[in-house]
Amino acid sequence: MTDVAEAGAKLKVEGSIEGLALKEFFLLLSTTGAAFRRCELAWINGDNIGVHFLRGKNSSKG
């Protein structure tokens, strides 16, 4: 994780992201899995990706 804000984050990915289902996924923020965020892919730029954090039961932003 290279940058984080309340609404989302910028992640640096090692290796290829080709073939990964990144539309919606969980980002684990601790080794125990106790801290996580539900995310959706916002953008891809080389080996960096941007994600929006999803909130609520219906995946609405905000």
N, C-alpha and C positions, 0 to 999 in steps of 0.2 A: 504494500500500500504506500503510494508516494504522496497522496494528499487525501484529506478527508474533511467533510463538512457535515452539517446536520442532514442535508438533503441527499448526499451521495459521496462518491469517492473516485479517485483515480488509482488504477492498479497497474503495475508492471507485470507482464506475463512472460515467463521463461518458456521457450519452446513454442510450438504452434498451437493456436486456438482453433484451427480448422477442425470441423467435425464436432466441436463441443456445443451443447445446447445451452446457449447463454441468454435466451430471451428472459427467463426468470429462474433465479437460483438463490441458494443460501450462501452467504459469506460468513465463515467462522472467524471470529475475532479473538478466540482464546483456544488454547490447546485442549481444554476440557469440553469445549462446545457450549459452555455456559453463556457466552456472549456471541450473538450472531445477528445478522440483518438479512431480511429478504430483499433481493435486488432484481433490477431489470437492466439489461444492457442499454446504454445511452449512445455510445460511440466507440469506434475502434480507430486507432492511429498507430500503425506499426505494432510495436510490442506493448503499447499502452491501451487500456480500455477504461471507459468511464461508465459508472453505474449510478442509477438512481435507487435510493432506499425506498422500498414500498412499505406502506403502513395500512393498518386496518385489515378487515377480513375480505374486502372486495378488491384488494390490490390498488386502491386509489392513491394517488400522490397527494401529499400535503397533510 
